[in-house]
Amino acid sequence: MIDLRSDTVTKPTQAMLDTMFSAQVGDDVYGDDPSVNELESWAAKRHGFENAIFCSSGTQANLLALMAHCERGDEYLCGQQAHNYKFEGGGAAVLGSIQPQPIENELDGTLCFKKLKAAIKPDDSHFARTRLLSLENTINGKVIPLTYIQQARQFANENALALHLDGARVYNASTALDIDIKEITQCFDSVSICLSKGLGAPIGSLLLGNKRLINKARRWRKVLGGGMRQAGFLASAGLYALQYNVTRLKEDHDNACYLAESLNHLAAFKLNPDFVETNIVFAKLDDDVDQEKLVAYLKQNGILVSKGQPMRFVTHNGISRQDITRLIDQLKQYFT
């Protein structure tokens, strides 16, 4: 089955499985799992932070960051399209009693500093206390420019805000920019990194920060039921992903460009291939296309896609150039 719904559908390679099966494990809640400890220590050093914590998911990592930076009644600024605002169940408000203040994203995924400045609340008991600015990179496949990130760091400093990065696909961003990951992460007070998307691990995300922040996050992880026992089997996969699966992300980007160019030759789809920056392709379908029938047809022919206007296609380590050619051939047959 060719699965283009998301890069979350990746499966461990045999080499990663071998690493998992040979991992040394212990009880991570006691701090005794050597593989978890190795992952957290290696990741903190690699990304330029004092400490790190292994989490079950990106949603958990982002929530821990928000709850570690903010107290009840505080507020964080983010984009209207931010994953930790739009797609994570309202966890900040529901579980952290933290008020989100979303700002409309610009076309390139950034947030206007004038709008952000206007949204910061006065120091007055009538208002929530604005404590944090949260950015996302990549966002909807778009890469946030390094110059903007540096300006965001300055903005946060000038306004006494902490700065968090939802970096679920931050390695896609650094790959697209052809820079070392530290050039991005060094600008932030905390960073979450998903290991189970393009990096190909089966489960898990990291939250990076200073010792005080991560100690606080570790306590909240326990409160939220995220304390795992022999988690080293999963942590070893995450470490393998960071050490061996980063360089291959360029292949995903190249395949996404090939997919975009191929779709652009089909009359039923409308898109600009030049807008494809990483591994995510958005393509608008003609309004008269029955998406239910199209999705069902493709599934019958061994291809999984999701409905949407625009439709989203995501390349990953389970998608080859030949798989994309097969998709295009099936689409040509369907629209003939």
N, C-alpha and C positions, 0 to 999 in steps of 0.2 A: 504494500500500500504506500503510495506517494502522499505524504502528509505535509501540506503547505499552510496549515492553519496557524502554526506558531512555531518558534524555536524552542518552546517548552516541551515539545514532543520528542526531543532527542533521546537516544538510548545510549548507554555506556558502550564503548568499544571493548573489544576483548582485552586489550592491554589495561584499560581502566578496571575491568572486572577482576583481572588477575591481581591488581593492586589492592582492590577492596577485600578480596578473599584472603590475602596475606597480611592484612592490617593488624597491628597490635591494638588491643582495645582495653578499656577499663570503664569505670563509672564516671561519666563526665560531670554529673552533679557534684560529686566529691572533688572534681578537678583531677581525676586519676586516669583519664583516657589519653594515652601518649599521642595518638594520631590526631585527636582534636587539638591538643596542646601544640603540636607541631604545626598544624594548619594555621592556628590563630597567631602563633609567633612569627611564622614565615610571612603571612599576609600582612601583619602589622608593619614589619620591616620593609617588605616589598613596596608598600604604598605610602610609606613615610609617616606612620602613626605609632603611638606608644603601645596601643593595645587593640585587640580585636575580639569579637565574639561570634561563634558559629550559630546560625539560626536555622530554623526549619524552613523558612520561606522568605522571599523578599518583602511580602506584606508584614511579616513579623519584624524583620530587620528595620523597616521604615517606621513602624509603630514604636519600637523600642527607642529609636532615635528621637522621635517626637516626644515621647514620655520622659526621656532622659534630659532633653534640652528644656522642656516646658513643665510647668506645674499646673494644677487645676486652675481654670480661669485665665490661663495665658492664651496667646494666639500665635499662629504661624501663617506666613504669607507663602502662597504657592500659585501655580498656574491653574486656570480653569480645566486644562487638559491633563493636569498632573495625576499620575497613577495613584499617589497616596491621598489624593482628594477624591478622585472620580471613581476609582475601581477597587478600593480596599475596604468597602463596607462601612465607611464612616467611622473607622476604628479610633481615630484621634478624638473625635467628639464622644463616641459611645463609651470607650474604655479609658481614655485619657482625660476626659473633660477639657479638651483643648479645642479652641475655636479656630477653624480654618478660615482664612480670608483669601479667597481665590481672586486672581487677577487674570484678565483675558490674555491669552498667549498671542504674541505677534506671529506673523506668518512663518517666521523661521524658528518658532518654538521658544524664543526668548521672552522675557517680561520687561516691560517699559519701566525704567527706573523712576520716571516722574509719577507714574501710576502707583508704583510701590511706595514711593515716598508719601504720597497722598493718603495711602491706606494705613500707614503707621499711626496708631492711636496715641492721643495725648496721655500724659501721666496724670490720670484722673480716675477716681473710683467708679465713674460711670462706664468705663470702657475695660475691655479685656486688655491685658498687657502684651504688646507685640514683642515677641522674644526671638523669633526664628524666621529665616528665609530659606525655603526649600526649593531647589532646582532639580531638573531631571535631564539626564544626558546619556543616551540619546532619548528624544521624545518623539514618538510617532515616526521613528526612523531618521529624524533630523539630528544633525550634529550641532551642538551648541559651540560657537567659536571660542577658542581659548582667550581671545581678547575680551569677549563678553564676560567670561568666567572671572577673569582678573578684575574687571570693573565691578562685578558683583561682590568680590571680596572687599574691595575698597568701599563699596556702598554699605556692606554689612558693618564694617569697622566704623564708618562715619555715623551710623545710626544705632550702634550698640546692639547689633543683632548677631546671633550665631548663624552659621551657614551650613546647611546640610545638602548633600547630593544624593538623590535617588539615582544611583549608578547601576541599575539593573543591567544595562547594556553599555556600561562605560568603556569596556574594552573594544566594542564596536566603534565607539567614538575615537578612541586613541588610535585604532587601526586606520580609520578613515583619515584622520589628521596626520598620520605617520609620525606620531610623537610617543615618547615614553609615558606610561600611565601616571607617573608621579607629577608630570607637568600639569595634569588636571587635578589629581587628588590633593596636592599640596595647598590648593586654594581653599579647602573646606575644613570645617571643624569636625565633620563626620561624613562618612560615605558608606552607602550600602552597595554591595556587589552581588548580583545573582550568579550562582555557579551552575544553574540548571537550565539556562537558555543556550545561547550560542556556544558557551564553554563546554556544554555536554555532560555535566555531572547529573546524576539522577535526582538529587534532592539538595537543597540548601542554599543559603545566602550568608554573607558576612556583613557585620557592622564594624566599622573602623572608627577609632576616636582616641582621645587621651584616656589615661587610666581612670580618672574620676568618672567620666562619661560612661565608659564600658562597665565599670563596677556598678553603676546605677542601672544600666541596661541589663546587666546580668540578674540583678534582683527582680526587675520587672519581667524578665523572661521567665523566671520561676513562677511569679504571680500569674502570668498568662498561660501557664501550663506548658512552657517550652523547654523545660529541663529534660534533656535526653540522657539515657544511660550509656550503653555501649555504642555511642554515636560515631566511633572511630571508623567504622566501615564506610560511612557516608563521608566523613571528613577526609579520608584518604582519597576518595574520588574527587572531592573538591580541590585538594592540593594537586592531584594529577592534572586536573583541568587547567589550573592556573599555570602549571609548569610546562604543559605540552600542547594545549589546545588553543592558545592565543594566536599563534602565527597563522593558523589555518582560517581564521575569520575573514581574511582577505578573499579567500575562495568563495565564501558565502556572499560577500559584496559583489564580486565579479558575476556570480550566478544571478544575483538580483538584477544587475544591470542587463544581463542577457535576457532575463525574463521580461523586464520592462520593455526592452526594444522589440521583443517578439510579440508581446501583447499589443504594442502600438501599431502593429501591422494588421491587426484584426479590427474590422469595422465596428464591432459591437463594443469595443473598449476605447476609452479616451484617457490618456495620461501623457505626461511629459517625462521621458526617461531621464532627462537632465536633473529632475528633482529627486531621483533615487540616490541616496548618499551612503546607505549601509545595506542591511539585509532585509529591508521591508519595502514592499511595493504596494502602492495604493492605485487602483484603477477604477474609474467610473464606468458603469455599464449603461447601455441605452435603457431608457425608462421602460420600454416595451418588452424587455427581457424578463422572463419568469425565472427568478433566481431559485425558487424551490425546485423547479424542474432541472435547471442547470446543475445545481449542487447534487441532486439525486443522480443525474446522468453521469457526472464525473465519478461519484462514489461507486456506481455500478461498474465503472471501468478502472477502478483501483486508484482513484485520486480523491483526496480529501481537501476541500476548501470550505471557507465560512462565508455565509451571506453577509452582505454589507453594501452600502452605497456611500463611499466607494468600497469595493472589495479589497481585502487585505491578503497579500501573499507573503509568506515569510520563508526565506531560505535558511538552511542550517546544515549540519554535518550529515544529515540523512538524505539530503537532496543533491543529486548530481546534475550535470549539464544534460545528460541523457533523459533524466526524469522531467526536466523542463521541456525538452523537445517533445516528449510524450504528451505532456499537458497541452502544448500548443496544437499538436496533431489532433487530439481529442476535441479541442475547442473548434478547430477548423471543421471537423466532421459534424459537430453539433450545429454549427451555424450555416452549414452548407444547405 
